[in-house]
Amino acid sequence: MSRSGGEILRITWIAKKHKIPVAISTVSILYERILEIFPIIFLAVMGIAYFTQHMLLLTLSLFFVAIIIWFKWEKIVVLSVKLFKIELSREELINLLSLKKRTSLTMMGIGLSFAVWLLDVMRLKLIALAFGWNPSIEFLAIVSLANLIFGLMAFTPGGIGIVEGGLIGTLTYFGIPSTLAVSITLIERFISYVISSIVGFVTLVVSGGSEIWRALKSH
């Protein structure tokens, strides 16, 4: 259900499985998404590096932005809660904001987010190498960001059609032959969408997915 109700499913899943209020499970998903800001900024800088040689300036810019986010962390969290209209008690909000003080927990979350994005880039790298093409990591950072944007824009189940078209278009825009672009896109989507959906479905069924599905339908 990624990109088409996936967050709602995760929120319901956490609430039902661990017997906690929906507001708390919503906040946990929201907090995870906020942590992803850091690897996305890093990918953006890597992508920009593809067009420029001023790496020192880019690194300093990345560090500066990360510092601003860190020191404005509470305001970002509060703003996110308001934007998504999550109803929290004062105590729950204080507990949420206090997570920043648990530095090891927050750093672990950011590190895992980096790991997920790194695996995403490396998947593209391995697929490209399988076709005899060796793109730079900076270029693949651009492709991964484009993939993210097209996925957010998608209104079809799993982003079918939109993500594929966007990825093929991005590759051909940068001069990659259309045949190679289509081949890479099909393999990438087979791994990231088809196989992951099968794994996700099995996990969902094993973890009590039928109960969660009934809860979603009732709402």
GROMACS elastic network, one bead per residue, 0.5 to 0.9 nm:
[ bonds ]
;  ai    aj funct       b0    kb
    1     4     6  0.53320   500
    1     5     6  0.56988   500
    1     7     6  0.84329   500
    1     9     6  0.77976   500
    1   157     6  0.72464   500
    1   158     6  0.66054   500
    1   197     6  0.79832   500
    1   200     6  0.88953   500
    2     5     6  0.65686   500
    2     7     6  0.76335   500
    2   157     6  0.79000   500
    2   158     6  0.57170   500
    2   159     6  0.85044   500
    2   193     6  0.88577   500
    2   197     6  0.85542   500
    3     6     6  0.59927   500
    3     7     6  0.80986   500
    3   151     6  0.67396   500
    3   152     6  0.69742   500
    3   154     6  0.72989   500
    3   155     6  0.78069   500
    3   156     6  0.82365   500
    3   157     6  0.69705   500
    3   158     6  0.54486   500
    3   159     6  0.66171   500
    4     7     6  0.82759   500
    4   154     6  0.85373   500
    4   155     6  0.72011   500
    4   156     6  0.72416   500
    4   157     6  0.55518   500
    4   158     6  0.62277   500
    4   159     6  0.79455   500
    5     8     6  0.53826   500
    5     9     6  0.63623   500
    5    10     6  0.88299   500
    5   157     6  0.89664   500
    6     9     6  0.50887   500
    6    10     6  0.62231   500
    6    11     6  0.86619   500
    7    10     6  0.50542   500
    7    11     6  0.61281   500
    7    12     6  0.85800   500
    7    26     6  0.85903   500
    7    29     6  0.74733   500
    8    11     6  0.51417   500
    8    12     6  0.61791   500
    8    13     6  0.84360   500
    8    26     6  0.84280   500
    8   216     6  0.83526   500
    9    12     6  0.51856   500
    9    13     6  0.59020   500
    9    14     6  0.85978   500
    9   212     6  0.77465   500
    9   213     6  0.81659   500
    9   216     6  0.74706   500
   10    14     6  0.61220   500
   10    15     6  0.85116   500
   10    25     6  0.82328   500
   10    26     6  0.85234   500
   10    29     6  0.76861   500
   11    14     6  0.54056   500
   11    15     6  0.62222   500
   11    16     6  0.86565   500
   11    22     6  0.68139   500
   11    23     6  0.86852   500
   11    24     6  0.87685   500
   11    25     6  0.52765   500
   11    26     6  0.53931   500
   11    27     6  0.87483   500
   11    28     6  0.82943   500
   11    29     6  0.69398   500
   12    15     6  0.51388   500
   12    16     6  0.60206   500
   12    17     6  0.82926   500
   12    22     6  0.69846   500
   12    25     6  0.75691   500
   12    26     6  0.84631   500
   12   212     6  0.67182   500
   12   213     6  0.89740   500
   12   215     6  0.77076   500
   12   216     6  0.73153   500
   13    16     6  0.53515   500
   13    17     6  0.57865   500
   13    18     6  0.82374   500
   13    25     6  0.85598   500
   13   208     6  0.88104   500
   13   209     6  0.80176   500
   13   212     6  0.60585   500
   14    17     6  0.52617   500
   14    18     6  0.57970   500
   14    19     6  0.76899   500
   14    20     6  0.75205   500
   14    22     6  0.81909   500
   14    25     6  0.58309   500
   14    26     6  0.87231   500
   15    18     6  0.56772   500
   15    19     6  0.53734   500
   15    21     6  0.59522   500
   15    22     6  0.54466   500
   15    23     6  0.86217   500
   15    24     6  0.78581   500
   15    25     6  0.56599   500
   15    26     6  0.85617   500
   16    19     6  0.51751   500
   16    20     6  0.70643   500
   16    21     6  0.86666   500
   16    22     6  0.85367   500
   16   211     6  0.86246   500
   16   212     6  0.71191   500
   16   215     6  0.86746   500
   17    20     6  0.81713   500
   17   207     6  0.85016   500
   17   208     6  0.82077   500
   17   212     6  0.85802   500
   20    23     6  0.84009   500
   20    24     6  0.67693   500
   20    25     6  0.70028   500
   21    24     6  0.54507   500
   21    25     6  0.66367   500
   21    26     6  0.87395   500
   22    25     6  0.51362   500
   22    26     6  0.59884   500
   22    27     6  0.85361   500
   23    26     6  0.50470   500
   23    27     6  0.61839   500
   23    28     6  0.87192   500
   23    86     6  0.63840   500
   23    87     6  0.65109   500
   23    88     6  0.65777   500
   24    27     6  0.50562   500
   24    28     6  0.62510   500
   24    29     6  0.88447   500
   24    88     6  0.80261   500
   24    92     6  0.78521   500
   25    28     6  0.50737   500
   25    29     6  0.65027   500
   25    30     6  0.86470   500
   26    29     6  0.53554   500
   26    30     6  0.61626   500
   26    31     6  0.85994   500
   26    86     6  0.75689   500
   27    31     6  0.58777   500
   27    32     6  0.84499   500
   27    81     6  0.76390   500
   27    86     6  0.76762   500
   27    88     6  0.89635   500
   27    96     6  0.78839   500
   28    31     6  0.51435   500
   28    32     6  0.62786   500
   28    33     6  0.87833   500
   28    96     6  0.87625   500
   29    32     6  0.51293   500
   29    33     6  0.63958   500
   29    34     6  0.88016   500
   30    33     6  0.51206   500
   30    34     6  0.63157   500
   30    35     6  0.87881   500
   30    77     6  0.86696   500
   30    80     6  0.77181   500
   30    81     6  0.79939   500
   30    84     6  0.88552   500
   31    34     6  0.50258   500
   31    35     6  0.63259   500
   31    36     6  0.88449   500
   31    77     6  0.75474   500
   31    80     6  0.89065   500
   31    96     6  0.84497   500
   32    35     6  0.51525   500
   32    36     6  0.66243   500
   32   109     6  0.72694   500
   32   110     6  0.84987   500
   32   113     6  0.83650   500
   33    36     6  0.51447   500
   33    37     6  0.72190   500
   34    37     6  0.55815   500
   34    38     6  0.83214   500
   34    76     6  0.82847   500
   34    77     6  0.76005   500
   34    80     6  0.83737   500
   35    38     6  0.63250   500
   35    39     6  0.81656   500
   35   106     6  0.78650   500
   35   109     6  0.66764   500
   35   110     6  0.54761   500
   35   113     6  0.71253   500
   36    39     6  0.56816   500
   36    40     6  0.62749   500
   36    41     6  0.86689   500
   36   109     6  0.85982   500
   36   110     6  0.67048   500
   36   113     6  0.57305   500
   36   114     6  0.77335   500
   37    40     6  0.52287   500
   37    41     6  0.61330   500
   37    42     6  0.86635   500
   37    66     6  0.89778   500
   37    69     6  0.88698   500
   37   110     6  0.87176   500
   37   113     6  0.89859   500
   38    41     6  0.52290   500
   38    42     6  0.62949   500
   38    43     6  0.87422   500
   38    66     6  0.68603   500
   38    69     6  0.87397   500
   38   110     6  0.70228   500
   38   113     6  0.82454   500
   38   114     6  0.78759   500
   39    43     6  0.61017   500
   39    44     6  0.85208   500
   39   110     6  0.75813   500
   39   111     6  0.86157   500
   39   113     6  0.65702   500
   39   114     6  0.51934   500
   39   115     6  0.88405   500
   39   117     6  0.70689   500
   39   118     6  0.89091   500
   40    43     6  0.50257   500
   40    44     6  0.61198   500
   40    45     6  0.86541   500
   40   114     6  0.84798   500
   40   117     6  0.82171   500
   40   145     6  0.77194   500
   41    45     6  0.62730   500
   41    46     6  0.86203   500
   41    62     6  0.70882   500
   41    65     6  0.82939   500
   41    66     6  0.81718   500
   42    45     6  0.51784   500
   42    46     6  0.62064   500
   42    47     6  0.85852   500
   42    62     6  0.68151   500
   42   114     6  0.88914   500
   43    47     6  0.60319   500
   43    48     6  0.85546   500
   43   117     6  0.84536   500
   43   138     6  0.81327   500
   43   141     6  0.54036   500
   43   142     6  0.74204   500
   43   144     6  0.80915   500
   43   145     6  0.71446   500
   44    48     6  0.61902   500
   44    49     6  0.85662   500
   44   141     6  0.71326   500
   44   142     6  0.72149   500
   44   145     6  0.72420   500
   45    48     6  0.50129   500
   45    49     6  0.61292   500
   45    50     6  0.88941   500
   45    58     6  0.64075   500
   45    59     6  0.77158   500
   45    61     6  0.84559   500
   45    62     6  0.68353   500
   45   138     6  0.86778   500
   45   141     6  0.87104   500
   46    50     6  0.68078   500
   46    58     6  0.85059   500
   46   137     6  0.78193   500
   46   138     6  0.50497   500
   46   139     6  0.80197   500
   46   140     6  0.89365   500
   46   141     6  0.61233   500
   46   142     6  0.77013   500
   47    50     6  0.53873   500
   47    51     6  0.75982   500
   47   137     6  0.85329   500
   47   138     6  0.50913   500
   47   139     6  0.61709   500
   47   140     6  0.77023   500
   47   141     6  0.51831   500
   47   143     6  0.84273   500
   47   145     6  0.82617   500
   48    51     6  0.55770   500
   48    52     6  0.66758   500
   48    58     6  0.81482   500
   48   138     6  0.77392   500
   48   139     6  0.89907   500
   48   141     6  0.89614   500
   48   142     6  0.79510   500
   49    52     6  0.50387   500
   49    53     6  0.64489   500
   49    54     6  0.74087   500
   49    55     6  0.65448   500
   49    58     6  0.73923   500
   49   138     6  0.64016   500
   49   139     6  0.86940   500
   50    53     6  0.78447   500
   50   136     6  0.84255   500
   50   137     6  0.87753   500
   50   138     6  0.52522   500
   50   139     6  0.60104   500
   50   141     6  0.88926   500
   50   142     6  0.82814   500
   52    55     6  0.74938   500
   53    56     6  0.86073   500
   54    57     6  0.55625   500
   54    58     6  0.64151   500
   54    59     6  0.87905   500
   55    59     6  0.59846   500
   55    60     6  0.85272   500
   56    59     6  0.51127   500
   56    60     6  0.61996   500
   56    61     6  0.85468   500
   57    60     6  0.51850   500
   57    61     6  0.61118   500
   57    62     6  0.86239   500
   58    62     6  0.61312   500
   58    63     6  0.85947   500
   59    62     6  0.50776   500
   59    63     6  0.61978   500
   59    64     6  0.85678   500
   60    63     6  0.50396   500
   60    64     6  0.60441   500
   60    65     6  0.86257   500
   61    64     6  0.50133   500
   61    65     6  0.61613   500
   61    66     6  0.85291   500
   62    65     6  0.52744   500
   62    66     6  0.61368   500
   62    67     6  0.86032   500
   63    66     6  0.51410   500
   63    67     6  0.61490   500
   63    68     6  0.87159   500
   64    67     6  0.51656   500
   64    68     6  0.63249   500
   64    69     6  0.87720   500
   65    68     6  0.51314   500
   65    69     6  0.62628   500
   65    70     6  0.86176   500
   66    69     6  0.51665   500
   66    70     6  0.61341   500
   66    71     6  0.87366   500
   67    70     6  0.50762   500
   67    71     6  0.62399   500
   67    72     6  0.85130   500
   68    71     6  0.53262   500
   68    72     6  0.60220   500
   68    73     6  0.82535   500
   69    72     6  0.50829   500
   69    73     6  0.56140   500
   69    76     6  0.77507   500
   70    74     6  0.85227   500
   70   100     6  0.88612   500
   71    74     6  0.78342   500
   71    75     6  0.89522   500
   72    75     6  0.54780   500
   72    76     6  0.62979   500
   72    77     6  0.88128   500
   73    76     6  0.51357   500
   73    77     6  0.62140   500
   73    78     6  0.86467   500
   73    97     6  0.83230   500
   73   100     6  0.78168   500
   74    77     6  0.51783   500
   74    78     6  0.61330   500
   74    79     6  0.85001   500
   74    97     6  0.59905   500
   74    98     6  0.88900   500
   74   100     6  0.82737   500
   75    78     6  0.51081   500
   75    79     6  0.59492   500
   75    80     6  0.84463   500
   76    79     6  0.51330   500
   76    80     6  0.60960   500
   76    81     6  0.86543   500
   77    80     6  0.50821   500
   77    81     6  0.62360   500
   77    82     6  0.87059   500
   77    96     6  0.83228   500
   77    97     6  0.73092   500
   78    81     6  0.51231   500
   78    82     6  0.62908   500
   78    83     6  0.86596   500
   78    93     6  0.81210   500
   78    97     6  0.82483   500
   79    82     6  0.51070   500
   79    83     6  0.60740   500
   79    84     6  0.86476   500
   80    83     6  0.50642   500
   80    84     6  0.62048   500
   80    85     6  0.83684   500
   80    86     6  0.87940   500
   81    84     6  0.54028   500
   81    85     6  0.59823   500
   81    86     6  0.54333   500
   81    87     6  0.79870   500
   81    88     6  0.84820   500
   82    86     6  0.64509   500
   82    87     6  0.84144   500
   83    86     6  0.79836   500
   88    91     6  0.79164   500
   88    92     6  0.57661   500
   88    93     6  0.60113   500
   89    92     6  0.51626   500
   89    93     6  0.62387   500
   89    94     6  0.86190   500
   90    93     6  0.51659   500
   90    94     6  0.61698   500
   90    95     6  0.86381   500
   91    94     6  0.51018   500
   91    95     6  0.61939   500
   91    96     6  0.86321   500
   92    95     6  0.50617   500
   92    96     6  0.61780   500
   92    97     6  0.87087   500
   93    97     6  0.62182   500
   93    98     6  0.85213   500
   94    97     6  0.51586   500
   94    98     6  0.60481   500
   94    99     6  0.89112   500
   95    98     6  0.50269   500
   95    99     6  0.67214   500
   96    99     6  0.55880   500
   96   100     6  0.81938   500
   97   100     6  0.62422   500
   97   101     6  0.81497   500
   98   101     6  0.54334   500
   98   102     6  0.71752   500
   99   102     6  0.51994   500
   99   103     6  0.76227   500
   99   105     6  0.75814   500
   99   106     6  0.69774   500
  100   103     6  0.59363   500
  100   105     6  0.81765   500
  100   106     6  0.62640   500
  101   104     6  0.86324   500
  101   105     6  0.88181   500
  101   106     6  0.82774   500
  102   105     6  0.55034   500
  102   106     6  0.63937   500
  102   107     6  0.86654   500
  103   106     6  0.51561   500
  103   107     6  0.59061   500
  103   108     6  0.83572   500
  104   107     6  0.51378   500
  104   108     6  0.59889   500
  104   109     6  0.85870   500
  105   108     6  0.51121   500
  105   109     6  0.62720   500
  105   110     6  0.87452   500
  106   109     6  0.50639   500
  106   110     6  0.62368   500
  106   111     6  0.84971   500
  107   110     6  0.50493   500
  107   111     6  0.59285   500
  107   112     6  0.85223   500
  108   112     6  0.61140   500
  108   113     6  0.85675   500
  109   112     6  0.51951   500
  109   113     6  0.62689   500
  109   114     6  0.87115   500
  110   113     6  0.50368   500
  110   114     6  0.62557   500
  110   115     6  0.86556   500
  111   114     6  0.50509   500
  111   115     6  0.62010   500
  111   116     6  0.87624   500
  112   116     6  0.62432   500
  112   117     6  0.87323   500
  113   116     6  0.52059   500
  113   117     6  0.64328   500
  113   118     6  0.85922   500
  114   117     6  0.52590   500
  114   118     6  0.60209   500
  114   119     6  0.86089   500
  115   119     6  0.61409   500
  115   120     6  0.85753   500
  116   119     6  0.52002   500
  116   120     6  0.63079   500
  116   121     6  0.88814   500
  117   121     6  0.63336   500
  117   122     6  0.85933   500
  117   144     6  0.82497   500
  118   121     6  0.51619   500
  118   122     6  0.60911   500
  118   123     6  0.85225   500
  119   123     6  0.59663   500
  119   124     6  0.86543   500
  120   123     6  0.52287   500
  120   124     6  0.66313   500
  120   125     6  0.87939   500
  120   144     6  0.72450   500
  120   192     6  0.87625   500
  121   124     6  0.52542   500
  121   125     6  0.62296   500
  121   126     6  0.88152   500
  121   137     6  0.74587   500
  121   140     6  0.60892   500
  121   141     6  0.66420   500
  121   143     6  0.84553   500
  121   144     6  0.65364   500
  122   126     6  0.60967   500
  122   127     6  0.85113   500
  122   137     6  0.84893   500
  122   140     6  0.85787   500
  123   126     6  0.52783   500
  123   127     6  0.62520   500
  123   128     6  0.86191   500
  123   188     6  0.75987   500
  123   191     6  0.88492   500
  123   192     6  0.89819   500
  124   127     6  0.51680   500
  124   128     6  0.61127   500
  124   129     6  0.85766   500
  124   140     6  0.70762   500
  124   143     6  0.87178   500
  124   144     6  0.84108   500
  124   184     6  0.79414   500
  124   188     6  0.68474   500
  125   128     6  0.51813   500
  125   129     6  0.61589   500
  125   130     6  0.86542   500
  125   133     6  0.87201   500
  125   134     6  0.72563   500
  125   135     6  0.70029   500
  125   136     6  0.83303   500
  125   137     6  0.77746   500
  125   140     6  0.73026   500
  126   129     6  0.50101   500
  126   130     6  0.61476   500
  126   131     6  0.88435   500
  126   134     6  0.87723   500
  127   130     6  0.50840   500
  127   131     6  0.67540   500
  127   133     6  0.87321   500
  127   184     6  0.63840   500
  127   187     6  0.72616   500
  127   188     6  0.71127   500
  128   131     6  0.52966   500
  128   132     6  0.65344   500
  128   133     6  0.51545   500
  128   134     6  0.62865   500
  128   135     6  0.72364   500
  128   180     6  0.87503   500
  128   184     6  0.65488   500
  129   133     6  0.50066   500
  129   134     6  0.54875   500
  129   135     6  0.81576   500
  130   133     6  0.73821   500
  131   134     6  0.87444   500
  131   180     6  0.77069   500
  131   183     6  0.85123   500
  131   184     6  0.79519   500
  135   138     6  0.83244   500
  135   139     6  0.65363   500
  135   140     6  0.69530   500
  136   139     6  0.52892   500
  136   140     6  0.64416   500
  136   141     6  0.87439   500
  137   140     6  0.50181   500
  137   141     6  0.61413   500
  137   142     6  0.88386   500
  138   141     6  0.50949   500
  138   142     6  0.67215   500
  138   143     6  0.89925   500
  139   142     6  0.52535   500
  139   143     6  0.65576   500
  139   144     6  0.88475   500
  140   144     6  0.60728   500
  140   145     6  0.85380   500
  141   144     6  0.50943   500
  141   145     6  0.62070   500
  141   146     6  0.85588   500
  142   145     6  0.52039   500
  142   146     6  0.61449   500
  142   147     6  0.85620   500
  142   170     6  0.88360   500
  143   146     6  0.50226   500
  143   147     6  0.60939   500
  143   148     6  0.86540   500
  143   167     6  0.71736   500
  143   170     6  0.69365   500
  143   171     6  0.75168   500
  144   148     6  0.62614   500
  144   149     6  0.87406   500
  144   167     6  0.89339   500
  145   149     6  0.62523   500
  145   150     6  0.86555   500
  146   149     6  0.50894   500
  146   150     6  0.61337   500
  146   151     6  0.83926   500
  146   163     6  0.89627   500
  146   166     6  0.74688   500
  146   167     6  0.70686   500
  146   170     6  0.72989   500
  147   150     6  0.52839   500
  147   151     6  0.60154   500
  147   152     6  0.86504   500
  147   163     6  0.65203   500
  147   164     6  0.87062   500
  147   166     6  0.72360   500
  147   167     6  0.62635   500
  147   170     6  0.89585   500
  148   151     6  0.50565   500
  148   152     6  0.62464   500
  148   153     6  0.86951   500
  148   163     6  0.86816   500
  149   152     6  0.51571   500
  149   153     6  0.62640   500
  149   154     6  0.86590   500
  149   163     6  0.87969   500
  150   154     6  0.60563   500
  150   159     6  0.78729   500
  150   162     6  0.66328   500
  150   163     6  0.53673   500
  150   164     6  0.87907   500
  150   165     6  0.89146   500
  150   166     6  0.62090   500
  150   167     6  0.80640   500
  151   154     6  0.51363   500
  151   155     6  0.85446   500
  151   158     6  0.79722   500
  151   159     6  0.58290   500
  151   162     6  0.75574   500
  151   163     6  0.58040   500
  152   155     6  0.82373   500
  152   159     6  0.83510   500
  153   159     6  0.81747   500
  153   162     6  0.80955   500
  153   163     6  0.87114   500
  154   157     6  0.80653   500
  154   158     6  0.77801   500
  154   160     6  0.78471   500
  154   161     6  0.85835   500
  154   162     6  0.59152   500
  154   163     6  0.70606   500
  155   158     6  0.82139   500
  155   159     6  0.63282   500
  155   160     6  0.86993   500
  155   162     6  0.82735   500
  156   160     6  0.58590   500
  156   161     6  0.77210   500
  156   162     6  0.76597   500
  157   160     6  0.60939   500
  158   161     6  0.89725   500
  158   163     6  0.85371   500
  158   193     6  0.73290   500
  159   162     6  0.55408   500
  159   163     6  0.54711   500
  159   164     6  0.80717   500
  160   163     6  0.61897   500
  160   164     6  0.68500   500
  160   165     6  0.88925   500
  161   164     6  0.52949   500
  161   165     6  0.58955   500
  161   166     6  0.83886   500
  162   165     6  0.51971   500
  162   166     6  0.59727   500
  162   167     6  0.85077   500
  163   166     6  0.50679   500
  163   167     6  0.60283   500
  163   168     6  0.85372   500
  163   189     6  0.87146   500
  164   167     6  0.52094   500
  164   168     6  0.61325   500
  164   169     6  0.84161   500
  164   182     6  0.84424   500
  164   185     6  0.63256   500
  164   186     6  0.76167   500
  164   189     6  0.74663   500
  165   168     6  0.52386   500
  165   169     6  0.59525   500
  165   170     6  0.85172   500
  165   185     6  0.87777   500
  166   169     6  0.50166   500
  166   170     6  0.60459   500
  166   171     6  0.86526   500
  167   170     6  0.50927   500
  167   171     6  0.62655   500
  167   172     6  0.86448   500
  167   181     6  0.79611   500
  167   182     6  0.86559   500
  167   185     6  0.65535   500
  168   171     6  0.52692   500
  168   172     6  0.61561   500
  168   173     6  0.84435   500
  168   178     6  0.74483   500
  168   181     6  0.53687   500
  168   182     6  0.59288   500
  168   184     6  0.84436   500
  168   185     6  0.63972   500
  169   172     6  0.52544   500
  169   173     6  0.59231   500
  169   174     6  0.87387   500
  169   178     6  0.87316   500
  169   181     6  0.82043   500
  170   173     6  0.51084   500
  170   174     6  0.65909   500
  170   176     6  0.88774   500
  170   181     6  0.87469   500
  171   174     6  0.54119   500
  171   175     6  0.67406   500
  171   176     6  0.54207   500
  171   177     6  0.80330   500
  171   178     6  0.79571   500
  171   180     6  0.88525   500
  171   181     6  0.57962   500
  171   182     6  0.88995   500
  172   175     6  0.50265   500
  172   177     6  0.61420   500
  172   178     6  0.58783   500
  172   180     6  0.89446   500
  172   181     6  0.64882   500
  173   176     6  0.72329   500
  175   178     6  0.85912   500
  176   179     6  0.84653   500
  176   180     6  0.68074   500
  176   181     6  0.62305   500
  177   180     6  0.53779   500
  177   181     6  0.61322   500
  177   182     6  0.87005   500
  178   182     6  0.60365   500
  178   183     6  0.84728   500
  179   182     6  0.52987   500
  179   183     6  0.61985   500
  179   184     6  0.87000   500
  180   183     6  0.50713   500
  180   184     6  0.61093   500
  180   185     6  0.84773   500
  181   184     6  0.53183   500
  181   185     6  0.60910   500
  181   186     6  0.86444   500
  182   185     6  0.51096   500
  182   186     6  0.61144   500
  182   187     6  0.86776   500
  183   186     6  0.53245   500
  183   187     6  0.63499   500
  183   188     6  0.85421   500
  184   187     6  0.53432   500
  184   188     6  0.59570   500
  184   189     6  0.85229   500
  185   188     6  0.50543   500
  185   189     6  0.60068   500
  185   190     6  0.84124   500
  186   189     6  0.52700   500
  186   190     6  0.60476   500
  186   191     6  0.86989   500
  187   190     6  0.50521   500
  187   191     6  0.63433   500
  187   192     6  0.86135   500
  188   191     6  0.53123   500
  188   192     6  0.59878   500
  188   193     6  0.81059   500
  189   193     6  0.51946   500
  189   194     6  0.68373   500
  189   195     6  0.87301   500
  190   193     6  0.55754   500
  190   195     6  0.62562   500
  190   196     6  0.84773   500
  191   194     6  0.59514   500
  191   195     6  0.51284   500
  191   196     6  0.65583   500
  192   195     6  0.64327   500
  192   196     6  0.56216   500
  192   197     6  0.80578   500
  193   196     6  0.53143   500
  193   197     6  0.57203   500
  193   198     6  0.85385   500
  194   197     6  0.52002   500
  194   198     6  0.63869   500
  194   199     6  0.88240   500
  195   198     6  0.51704   500
  195   199     6  0.63099   500
  195   200     6  0.85375   500
  196   199     6  0.50413   500
  196   200     6  0.59096   500
  196   201     6  0.84400   500
  197   201     6  0.59463   500
  197   202     6  0.85567   500
  198   201     6  0.51323   500
  198   202     6  0.62812   500
  198   203     6  0.85989   500
  199   202     6  0.52697   500
  199   203     6  0.61575   500
  199   204     6  0.85529   500
  200   203     6  0.50437   500
  200   204     6  0.59860   500
  200   205     6  0.86011   500
  201   204     6  0.50215   500
  201   205     6  0.61866   500
  201   206     6  0.85874   500
  201   209     6  0.84808   500
  202   205     6  0.52201   500
  202   206     6  0.61429   500
  202   207     6  0.85070   500
  203   206     6  0.51887   500
  203   207     6  0.59949   500
  203   208     6  0.87345   500
  203   209     6  0.81860   500
  204   207     6  0.51365   500
  204   208     6  0.63828   500
  204   210     6  0.81326   500
  204   212     6  0.89646   500
  205   208     6  0.55128   500
  205   210     6  0.66243   500
  206   209     6  0.69792   500
  207   210     6  0.87979   500
  208   211     6  0.57669   500
  208   212     6  0.67773   500
  208   213     6  0.89180   500
  209   212     6  0.50663   500
  209   213     6  0.59779   500
  209   214     6  0.86133   500
  210   213     6  0.50138   500
  210   214     6  0.62622   500
  210   215     6  0.86595   500
  211   214     6  0.52321   500
  211   215     6  0.63375   500
  211   216     6  0.88077   500
  212   216     6  0.62381   500
  212   217     6  0.86928   500
  213   216     6  0.50874   500
  213   217     6  0.62524   500
  213   218     6  0.86413   500
  214   217     6  0.50996   500
  214   218     6  0.61474   500
  214   219     6  0.88106   500
  215   218     6  0.51622   500
  215   219     6  0.65922   500
  216   219     6  0.53373   500
